[in-house]
Amino acid sequence: MSPFFMKSIIFISLFFLYGCLFFPSGKVSKYESHFPQNEYLGQGKIKVTYFGTSTLLFEDENDQVIIDGFFTRSSVGKVAFGKVSCDTLLVKEIVQKYSINKLKAIFVCHSHYDHSMDAPYLAKLTGATIYGSHSTLNVARGYGINENQLKEFSPNDMYSFGNFKVKVLESLHTPPFRFLGFTNDNHKEPNIEKPLKQPAKFQAFKEGGTFDFYFENQKIKWMVKASTNFIPNLLKNYSLDYYFLATATLGKMKPEFQEKYYQETVLSTRPSFVIPIHWDNFMKPLNKPFIPLSRLADNFNRGMNFLIEKSLKDSFKVVIIPHVSTIYLKEP
């Protein structure tokens, strides 16, 4: 084999690998007709601010509850080759900008860094209680959070904060993907058994169990599913108005998994609106429009097209939030 041919193969391989790692897996602009319109931005009862990944701030006149509270979107280089830690200046800025001043609870879906890392500092700033698994609470303990601000939950636990009612549901983490020997699977050691100090390698943030959250506030009912997986028949007795549905890697899944995921989530609960979450590249900063996960992790267009095709058949609306913004949930 000639040196030129060898160099060409190496160059093509590197270019392909670079594209998979860094190129987005689709174009959000293709779905502009599904961006929040005026009908979703009216004077609804519940205000929701989406900060990308699965971070959602829910608030009514009296109280606020947040899912995850992850804002520090470290670069791919820092995640791969360094250590990650909470950007305290950024979190403080967000707390001030979005008036997070009546926060009662931080519910953490699981303990990977893109869900749990900023929760301790957010609790420190606001005085809110962190509700999470044993592993999540060890992330908080490593940050020095007092035990009186920590609450370990279990599946089917229910909590009330004013008009908010929250139920914890057991779930499963998104199935791992593999590419050229690379995997995102760090479930072999599923728990964080002692306080985790930051900065830390991202692999130190073990899953520690995965959970979904069912909400009620007066007549409005919604679910937050932060991982693209399901437990069969778990949601068959739930009826929703809104579903905040994880779609990370959905576009890479086999058609059989896509169909089953849809049946066990959306079709079981029959929401009027489905809002995809955790589809964005969380290694890009918050101050720019969201872009999809890389080609390594997902096929954004395939996943969104699947949901939209289902929505036409089963009469619900898909709302794609393209950047940090606020929508309102209305009574049915």
C-alpha angles and dihedrals in degrees: 000000000000121000090240092055091048091050090049092053091048092048093049091047093050091047090050092049092047090051092051092049101043112017115092115247094233147346121276091196090070088072100051090128087064096052115113110285130194091276089066094043100056129109098297124166097245124050115210125189116192117207098180130262102046099315109129126168113205120191142168129180094292113022145034130208123184133198113223098327094220114165106143102095101185118201121261090248093055092046094047101040108017142033129281130223140164116283096226095187091054094047091048090050092051093048089054098040095049096037095239091177104126099048112151103171144019111202113196118203096204138333105262110125094253088063109029109027100088098035095090095054091043088054090048092053097044106028090236122150119247113227113196151110126301088265094051091051089052088056087055093045089053087058092051099252114164119251091239088068094051127085122177110210135200131203113287094021111143128206135185129208109176105299093348117101117186128188123193115224127191115241143161131254121250109277112261120255126215129206127172089340094312119123136178090212113122096152096112089093099034100178138061100223101185137028110295115218122206136265093053140152110272089239089065089069096083120192098246094189129317127246142185126209129224116201136196127182112174104304098346120096127187143159133218115207109179099179128057098239140080148206109234117255093357095122101037093110096049126096118194141191094196132021121197096200128190113230100173108145091355090127090057094050124105114259090249092058092044092053095046092046090052093048094048095047118023100020092046095052102032100212122187091224133032116197112191115222136180092035095113129092103258091194090073122082124263095235093074132062113279119261124197125261115277125275088256091065107030153000099229097186093050092050095047093044089053092054094043092050089052091049092057091053099041101036107243131120126244113215116192115196107208100191141002103309146134131251131176130233114219131202112262 
